Amino acid sequence: MSNVRVLLVDDDIQFLEATEYMLKYENYDVITAKNGEEAIKKFDQSCPDIVLMDLKMPVMNGYDAFFKIKKANPEAKIVFTSAYAINNKEFEHAEKSGLYGLLTKPFDLTELNDMIASVK
């Protein structure tokens, strides 16, 4: 049993459900959120080992949620997931603020496992 707790944050319900299924199949403990605001609440409730967070979401985007979580929990391991090329000031600021990694969608199970395994 893995007992690694993963907070998966994405507004794309199909992606969220498919990725949650993959992670559960690998015996990870998975918590899901559909936007940044929900992610902050779920993070506080569940203290995950790693957060996989989409960047473009309604209500609160991934960047805003990242900075709020990191401010309250500097040790939080947060990985951005995005289907878009990222090269902007917000991303650079996140990297300097302790961004744990970036997974470009679509990613495969091996990439996902490698990223999660690195937090153990």
Stockholm file with secondary structure:
# STOCKHOLM 1.0

chainA/1-120         MSNVRVLLVDDDIQFLEATEYMLKYENYDVITAKNGEEAIKKFDQSCPDIVLMDLKMPVMNGYDAFFKIKKANPEAKIVFTSAYAINNKEFEHAEKSGLYGLLTKPFDLTELNDMIASVK
#=GR chainA/1-120 SS CCCCEEEEECSCHHHHHHHHHHHHHTTCEEEEESSHHHHHHHHHHHCCSEEEEESSCSSSCHHHHHHHHHHHCTTCCEEEEESSCCCSHHHHHHHHTTCCEEEESSCCHHHHHHHHHTTC
#=GC SS_cons         CCCCEEEEECSCHHHHHHHHHHHHHTTCEEEEESSHHHHHHHHHHHCCSEEEEESSCSSSCHHHHHHHHHHHCTTCCEEEEESSCCCSHHHHHHHHTTCCEEEESSCCHHHHHHHHHTTC
//
